[in-house]
Amino acid sequence: MNSTKVIDFKRYSSIHIGGVKEILVINEIGDYKDFQIIGRANNLLVSPKCEKKFAILGEAFDYIKEENDLIYVGCATSSGKLLTYTRKNDIANLEFLAKLPGNLGGLVKMNAGLKQWEIFNYIHSIKTKDGYILKENLDFSYRETKIDTIVYEVVFHKESGFSQSKQNEFTKMRDNQPQMASAGSCFKNPKGDFAGRLIEAVGLKGYRVGDMEFSNTHANFLVNHGNGTFEDAITLINLAKQRVKEQFKIELETEIIIFN
């Protein structure tokens, strides 16, 4: 049964910005085209004035099961839960989920990963309201997909051989990222370059507006020192886009998803 719950985006979202909203909790596959799925709000920047209808997948979609060399994972399952499962069951290839926050639905929608490791490398198919769709029939690229409907389940190829050393390597790579409230990488890396390098090159590493800042640890992380506002965040995002375009003729694309 579907239900509703009230969440405060200032506490719920990883960047700690937004207002209080009633959201739909989906436990039945259906057509919810008027709703925006938010998962764990790990890469979202939501305005307190946003009028959009939001939803999350409920417990009905939090599961992991295996069948015929495939792993079926409900899209409300957290990355941490799936990583633990693969470690316990000696399953290879998903070690890059270490310290990659979020639910599987969000990770699939944005083809999440780390450098060249991305989730679509290991996907067999996804399940939407229209049934299963094979990976080869989906439009996806670096940190992006053209999936415009709710993904309820993701199916992975199963290979044995979990690598603890790979997991340690991924954890170490992520330890270089800021540990403060943020929505992860602010911008996608342009082809052949790094957004963090460009932001630093235009003098914005450590640059602060109110309580929002392009982190001194990693310039492509927009961090919240406590009371950052939506307006502060947008000011910094627009400033980075403007300066990088002026100096390098590169259009930075946000990786953060913004809801005005």
Residue pairs with C-beta under 8 A, 6 or more apart in sequence:
1 27
1 28
2 24
2 25
2 26
2 27
2 28
2 58
3 24
3 25
3 27
3 58
4 22
4 23
4 24
4 25
5 22
5 23
5 25
6 20
6 21
6 22
6 23
7 20
7 21
7 23
8 18
8 19
8 20
9 17
9 18
9 19
9 20
9 21
9 41
9 44
9 46
9 48
10 16
10 17
10 18
10 19
12 18
12 40
12 41
13 41
13 42
13 44
13 45
13 46
13 183
14 40
14 41
14 42
14 43
14 44
14 101
14 181
14 182
14 183
14 184
15 44
15 45
15 181
15 182
15 183
15 222
15 224
15 228
15 233
15 256
16 181
16 224
16 226
16 228
17 45
17 46
17 224
17 228
17 229
17 230
17 233
18 45
18 46
18 47
18 48
18 50
18 230
19 46
19 47
19 48
19 49
19 50
21 54
23 38
23 53
23 54
23 55
23 56
24 32
24 35
24 53
24 54
24 55
24 56
25 55
25 56
25 57
25 58
26 32
26 35
26 37
26 55
26 56
26 57
26 58
26 61
26 150
27 57
27 58
27 59
27 60
27 61
28 60
29 129
29 152
30 129
31 129
32 55
32 150
33 149
34 53
35 53
35 54
35 55
36 52
36 53
36 54
36 55
36 259
37 54
37 55
37 56
37 57
37 105
37 106
37 150
38 44
38 46
38 54
38 55
38 56
39 56
39 57
39 102
39 103
39 105
39 106
40 78
40 101
40 102
40 103
40 106
42 101
42 102
42 106
42 183
42 184
43 102
43 106
43 110
43 183
43 184
43 255
43 256
43 257
44 183
44 256
44 257
44 258
44 259
45 183
45 230
45 233
45 234
45 256
45 257
45 258
45 259
46 230
46 259
47 230
47 259
47 260
48 230
49 260
50 259
50 260
52 259
56 76
57 74
57 75
57 76
57 103
57 105
57 150
57 152
58 76
59 76
60 74
60 76
61 74
61 75
61 76
61 77
61 105
61 152
61 153
62 74
62 76
62 77
62 81
63 72
63 73
63 74
63 77
64 71
64 72
64 73
64 74
64 77
64 81
64 82
64 85
65 71
65 72
66 72
66 89
66 158
69 157
69 158
70 124
70 155
70 156
70 157
70 158
71 91
71 155
71 156
71 157
71 158
72 153
72 155
73 82
73 104
73 153
73 154
73 155
73 156
74 104
74 152
74 153
75 103
75 104
75 105
75 108
75 150
75 151
75 152
75 153
75 154
76 103
76 104
76 105
77 103
77 104
78 102
78 103
78 104
79 97
79 100
79 101
79 102
79 103
79 104
79 107
80 97
80 101
82 94
82 97
82 104
83 94
83 95
83 97
83 98
83 167
85 91
86 92
86 94
86 95
86 97
86 162
87 162
87 164
87 167
89 162
90 160
90 161
90 162
91 158
91 159
91 160
91 161
91 162
92 159
92 160
92 161
92 162
92 163
93 121
93 122
93 156
93 157
93 159
94 122
94 156
95 162
95 163
95 166
95 167
95 170
96 113
96 114
96 117
96 166
96 170
97 107
97 170
98 167
98 170
98 171
98 174
99 170
99 171
99 174
99 175
100 107
100 112
100 113
100 114
100 170
100 174
101 184
102 112
104 154
105 150
105 151
105 152
105 154
106 112
107 119
108 119
108 120
108 123
108 126
108 145
108 147
108 151
108 154
109 145
109 147
109 151
110 143
110 144
110 145
110 255
110 257
111 118
111 119
111 120
111 140
111 141
111 142
111 143
111 144
111 145
112 118
112 119
112 143
113 119
113 121
113 143
114 170
114 173
114 174
115 173
117 170
118 142
118 143
119 154
120 135
120 138
120 140
120 145
122 156
122 157
123 135
123 154
123 155
123 156
123 157
124 134
124 135
124 155
124 156
124 157
125 132
125 133
125 134
125 135
125 154
125 155
126 132
126 133
126 135
126 138
126 147
126 151
126 153
126 154
126 155
127 133
127 151
127 152
127 153
127 154
127 155
128 147
128 149
128 150
128 151
128 152
129 149
129 150
129 152
130 149
132 155
138 145
138 146
138 147
139 145
139 146
139 147
140 146
140 147
142 188
142 189
143 188
143 255
144 188
176 217
176 218
177 217
177 218
177 221
178 215
178 217
178 218
178 221
178 223
180 215
180 223
180 224
180 225
181 223
181 224
181 228
182 215
182 221
182 222
182 223
182 224
183 222
183 256
184 221
184 255
184 256
185 195
185 220
185 221
185 255
185 256
186 195
186 214
186 220
186 221
186 222
186 237
186 240
186 254
186 255
186 256
187 195
187 199
187 220
187 240
187 252
187 253
187 254
187 255
187 256
188 195
188 252
188 253
188 254
188 255
189 195
190 198
190 250
190 251
190 252
190 253
193 250
194 220
195 219
195 220
195 252
196 205
196 218
196 219
196 220
197 219
198 244
198 248
198 250
198 252
199 205
199 214
199 219
199 220
199 240
199 244
200 219
201 247
201 248
202 240
202 243
202 244
202 247
202 248
203 243
204 214
204 219
204 236
204 239
204 240
204 243
205 214
205 215
205 216
205 219
206 213
206 214
206 215
206 216
206 219
207 213
207 214
207 236
207 239
208 214
208 225
209 232
209 235
209 236
209 239
210 227
210 228
210 229
210 232
211 224
211 225
211 226
211 227
211 228
211 229
211 232
212 222
212 223
212 224
212 225
212 228
212 229
212 232
212 233
212 235
212 236
213 222
213 223
213 225
213 236
214 220
214 221
214 222
214 223
214 236
214 240
215 221
215 222
215 223
222 233
222 236
222 237
222 256
224 233
234 258
237 254
237 256
237 258
240 252
241 251
241 252
244 250
244 252
245 251
245 252
